[in-house]
Amino acid sequence: IQDIPSTIQKVGVFVDADYNEIVDKIISHKLDFVQLHGEETADFCLEMRKTNIKVIKSITIDNNFNFNELDYKNECVDYLLFDTKGELPGGNGTTFDWEILNQYKEDIPYFLSGGIGLDELPKLEKFLQSESAKNCFAIDINSQFEDDFGIKNKEKIREFQEKLNQLR
């Protein structure tokens, strides 16, 4: 991670990690963002932001999700990440019904996540033209773009990015 150019922003991904552990990683790895995938509260996220780090909070979504119960506001997170609710805190490889995002009324920009690969491009095209995509800041791609665990295939990513750019 030390060899990554400073022009590339670094994100540390954590699941229910201790505050001090996260701060230690922010300092030692010169992180720009923390992505929190556990049961971190809005208050915990607010404390993280006090370290001048940008906070991405993962929210797991299923068909019964109620956005009125969302505790995270602009003062405690920079971005939300909407992911498919599953047995694991991320990395389940399945999509949720993006229509539910019509109920999202906050102004916090979000990452669309959950099983997004090349096969979802037609669905993404429709989604990106919808009103619910107005606060969609980023598309989080999945393990379909990996040649091995954690090893991304640059050509597949480039292909996806080119096709995604044509949709916008």
C-alpha positions in Angstrom: 0.0 0.0 0.0 3.0 2.3 0.6 3.7 2.2 -3.2 0.3 3.4 -4.3 0.7 6.9 -5.8 -0.8 9.7 -3.6 -3.1 10.6 -6.5 -5.0 7.4 -5.8 -7.2 7.6 -2.8 -6.9 4.7 -0.4 -9.9 3.1 1.3 -9.7 0.8 4.4 -12.5 -1.6 4.8 -13.5 -2.6 8.3 -16.1 -4.8 9.9 -16.9 -4.0 13.6 -13.3 -2.9 14.2 -12.3 -1.1 17.3 -12.0 2.7 16.9 -8.3 2.8 17.9 -7.5 0.0 15.5 -9.1 2.0 12.7 -7.3 5.2 13.6 -4.0 3.2 13.7 -4.6 1.9 10.2 -5.6 5.4 8.9 -2.3 6.7 10.2 0.0 3.8 9.2 -1.5 3.4 5.7 -2.3 7.0 5.0 -6.0 6.2 4.3 -8.3 8.7 2.7 -11.5 6.8 3.5 -12.8 4.2 5.9 -15.6 1.9 4.6 -17.5 0.4 7.6 -19.4 -2.8 6.9 -20.4 -3.9 10.4 -22.9 -2.8 13.1 -21.2 0.6 13.5 -23.6 3.2 14.9 -24.2 6.8 13.6 -22.3 8.0 16.7 -19.3 5.8 15.9 -19.3 7.2 12.3 -19.4 10.7 13.7 -16.4 10.0 15.9 -14.6 8.6 12.9 -15.3 11.8 10.9 -13.7 13.8 13.7 -10.4 12.3 12.6 -10.8 14.2 9.3 -11.3 10.9 7.4 -14.1 10.4 4.9 -16.6 7.8 6.0 -18.5 5.3 3.8 -21.1 3.3 5.8 -22.4 0.1 4.3 -26.2 -0.5 4.6 -27.5 -3.9 3.9 -30.8 -3.9 1.9 -33.5 -6.4 1.4 -37.1 -6.1 0.1 -38.3 -5.2 3.6 -35.8 -2.4 4.2 -37.3 0.8 5.7 -35.4 4.0 4.8 -37.3 5.9 7.5 -35.3 3.9 10.1 -31.9 5.0 8.6 -29.9 6.7 11.4 -27.0 8.0 9.3 -27.2 11.7 8.3 -24.8 14.1 6.5 -23.0 15.0 9.7 -21.8 11.4 10.4 -21.1 10.0 7.0 -19.8 11.2 3.6 -21.3 8.3 1.6 -23.6 5.4 2.1 -23.0 2.0 0.4 -26.1 0.1 -0.4 -25.4 -3.6 -0.5 -27.4 -6.8 -0.6 -28.4 -8.2 2.8 -26.9 -11.7 3.2 -25.2 -14.0 5.6 -21.9 -12.1 5.2 -21.2 -8.4 5.7 -20.5 -7.8 2.0 -19.3 -10.1 -0.7 -22.5 -12.1 -1.1 -22.4 -11.7 -4.9 -26.1 -11.1 -5.4 -28.0 -7.9 -6.3 -31.0 -6.5 -4.4 -34.1 -5.0 -6.1 -32.9 -1.5 -6.9 -36.5 -0.3 -7.2 -36.4 0.0 -3.4 -34.1 3.0 -3.8 -37.1 5.0 -4.9 -37.8 5.3 -1.2 -34.4 6.8 -0.4 -35.0 10.5 0.2 -31.7 11.6 1.8 -29.1 13.8 0.1 -26.2 11.7 1.1 -24.5 10.3 -2.0 -24.3 6.5 -2.2 -22.4 3.7 -3.8 -24.6 1.0 -5.5 -23.2 -2.4 -4.5 -24.2 -6.0 -4.4 -23.3 -8.5 -7.1 -22.7 -6.0 -9.9 -20.9 -7.5 -12.8 -21.0 -7.3 -16.6 -24.3 -9.1 -16.7 -26.0 -6.3 -14.8 -25.2 -3.6 -17.5 -28.7 -3.7 -19.0 -30.3 -3.3 -15.5 -27.8 -0.6 -14.7 -28.7 1.3 -17.8 -32.4 1.4 -16.7 -31.4 2.2 -13.1 -29.1 5.1 -14.1 -31.9 6.8 -16.0 -34.2 6.6 -13.0 -34.9 9.3 -10.4 -33.5 7.1 -7.7 -30.1 7.2 -9.3 -29.7 11.0 -8.8 -27.6 10.5 -5.7 -25.7 7.4 -7.0 -22.1 8.5 -6.7 -20.3 5.2 -7.6 -20.9 1.6 -8.7 -19.1 -1.0 -6.6 -18.2 -4.0 -8.7 -17.9 -7.5 -7.4 -15.7 -10.6 -7.5 -16.7 -11.3 -11.1 -13.8 -8.9 -11.9 -11.3 -11.0 -10.0 -8.9 -13.6 -11.5 -8.2 -14.9 -7.9 -9.4 -13.8 -4.5 -8.6 -10.1 -4.2 -6.8 -10.0 -7.6 -8.7 -7.8 -10.0 -8.7 -8.3 -13.8 -7.8 -4.9 -15.3 -9.2 -5.8 -18.7 -12.6 -6.8 -17.4 -12.8 -3.7 -15.3 -11.8 -1.5 -18.3 -14.5 -3.2 -20.4 -17.1 -2.6 -17.7 -16.0 1.0 -17.3 -16.2 1.6 -21.0 -19.7 0.1 -21.3 -20.8 1.9 -18.2 -19.6 5.2 -19.6 -21.6 4.6 -22.7 -24.8 4.3 -20.6 -24.4 7.8 -19.0 
